[in-house]
Amino acid sequence: MINLLLFGSFFVMLFLNIPIAVSLGMSSILAMWYSGDKFSIIPTNVYNGMAKFLLLAIPFFVLSGNIMAKAGISTRLVQFIDDCIGHRRGGIAIVCVVVACFFGAISGSGPATVAALGIILVPAMINRGGFSAPFASALMASASSIAIVIPPSIAFVVYASITGVSVGDMFMGGIIPGIMMGLALVIIVMIEVRKNGLTGSREKASWGERWKSFRSAFWGFMVPVIILGGIYGGIFTPTEAAAVSVVYALFVGLFIYREMKLKDVYNLLVDSTKTTGGIMIIIGAATLFSYICTVHGISKAAQALLLNIAGNKYIFLLIVNVIFLIAGCFVDANSAMYIFIPIMYPVATQLGINPIHFGVLSTVNLAIGQVTPPVGVNLFVAIGVAAKMENLRDKTRVTIETISKAVWPQIVACVIALMLVTYIPFFSTCLLKG
């Protein structure tokens, strides 16, 4: 009965559009009230969930991404990639995918990538590239979902904090799967180009122009190099790497690009605090939810059920994909991690699945969930970005209905990439030491 109350109340609140953190917390409290648990354990569990040294990386990565966005790195990345491939058929849409991967390596957040790049690339894809408004908005949302797979990723930090695996290994494990998702979206772009007979939308840039734009974007390209190189080279821990990225971003924004002033830092700190606060509240509530599942034997029962149903790791991985893809339709990546990973991870280790491989495929699932209706957060950010634009060639209004229709081919392409990542561990583990 308690599992029905816990999960039933949680999903009812979700369908009532109650915030995910409140839904997790209230359903946990209802289950505790029904079972007679003492409410005094609530602050202890919530605090223990949030008070992990590893999670200190989250506010630093969020702040670093906000600073780099304010510093004008997005426009410089777009200019360089556009100079390289923008002259090809459908080039500006391919630019969207490539730049989203690079910017995701700076921000680590799908919605932040949509917001930073969408205002530049969506109108360019519509007016210059000839793509429809729903397709351009959907592609921006889909490409931005790669941000939580390409390192540094907040989702990887959360997974590592739950399971105890190396954050550096998780970051390295996400590089190739992230590139695979990008290639899958490029294929969809080429299909769209051929279907609509689109052509190149600009003249080929000279090598001089490319060199000039590369020099301008160079400091942005160095962010993931410093973070990954520092972590994997043993120079600093993931948390220290996140702090270093903030210092580096401030230096670039204030003294090299000079597109931000010291007075802008206060607003960036406020925005980053709001984002981090939302993430940490979700983590605290999800920790309490996970605690209830553990104490009342729900986790063990679910693990036993998974082992009985699956039988072998291949069927288990298929079940995991189905569960995560469905969960991604309704909850964010961090919440899904705290709800399902404590249940699934022990089963995965029993079946001999590499922990890094399992973490990467779980995150790819949840990345797809960011663009899966009805609660794909990237879709709603893309709709908001499109609503602010004027003087577009295609006057089609971007709504949840039109963008959902346009995004399905992109979701299918990403799911194919997910299947390759799921059943060929090499893609997730080939860059790991040893």
C-alpha positions, 0 to 999 in steps of 0.5 A: 500500500505504501508504494502505491501511495508514494508513487501514486501521489507523486504522479498525480501531483505531476499531472496537476503541474505541481513543481517536481521538487514539491511533488517528490517532497509531498509524496514522501511526507504522505508515505511517512505519515501513512507508515508512522515514520518520524518527521524528524528524519526529514531535515537530516535526509534532505541535508545529507543529500545536498551536503556532498562535497562533489555537488559543490561542482554544480554551482561553479559549473552553473556560474561558469556557464552563465559568465561565458554566455554573458561574455559573448562566447556564443556569438564567436562560436557561431561565427567560427563554425559558420565560417567553416561549414555554413556554405554547405547545403543546410549548413546553418542547421549543421552549424546549430548542431555543432555549436550546441555541442561546443556550447554544451561543453561550456554550460552543461545545461540544455535549457541554457544552451537553447536560450543562449544560442536560440536567439542567434541560430533559430532566425538564421535557420529560418531566414537564411537556411530556408527551414520551417520555424517549427523544425528550426526550433525543434532542432535547437532544442534537440541539439541543446539536449546534448549539453548534459552528455558532452562534459562537463555535465551536471547530470554526470556529477549527480550520477557520480555522487549517487554511485561513487564512480569517478566524475572524470571517467564519467566526463570522458565516457560522455564524449563519443556518445555526445558526438554520436547524438550530434551526428544523428541530428546532422543526418536528419538535417540532410534528409530535411535538406534533400526533401525540401531542395534547400541549397547553401545559404552563404559564400564559402569563407576564406582561410583568412576569415576562418583564422580570424574567427577562430582566434576570436573563439579560441578562449571559449574552446579552451574551457572544456580543454582546461576542465577535462585536461585538468581532471584527467591529468590529475591536476585538480578534482572535479570540484576544483576544476569547476572553480577554476572554470569560473576564474577562467570565465571571469578573466576571459569575460572581463579582460579578453572579450570585455563584453561584461563589466564588474557590475554584471557579476552581481546579476550573474551570481543571483541568476546562478544562485536561483538555478543552483537553488532549484537543482539542490531543492530537487536533490534534497526532495529526491533524496528523501524520496529515495530514502523512503523507497529504501527503508520500506523495501520498495527498492529491494522489491523493484531490484528483485523484480527487475532481475526476475523479468530481465534474466540477462543484461541485454533485456535489462538494458532494454527495460532501463531504456524504456523506463528512462525514456518514459520518465524523461517525458515527465521529470527532469534528469536530476530527479530521475537519477535520484529516483531510479539509479539507486534501484537500477545500479545494484542490478546493473553491477550484479549483471556485470555492466560497467558503471561508467557505461550504465551512467552514460546510457542513463544520461543519454536517455534523460537527454532525449527526455529533454525534448520529449513531450509533454514536459520536454523542458528544452521544447518550452524554452525553444518556444519561448525563444521563438515567440520573441522573434520578428521578421521571420520568413516562415510565419508559422507560430511555434506551439507545443503541437507544431514543435512536437510534430517537428521534433519526432524524427530527431528523437528517433535519430537520437534513440538509434544513437542510444541503442548503439551506446546501450549495446556497444559499451566500447563507445562509453569506455574506449577513452577511459584509462586502463 
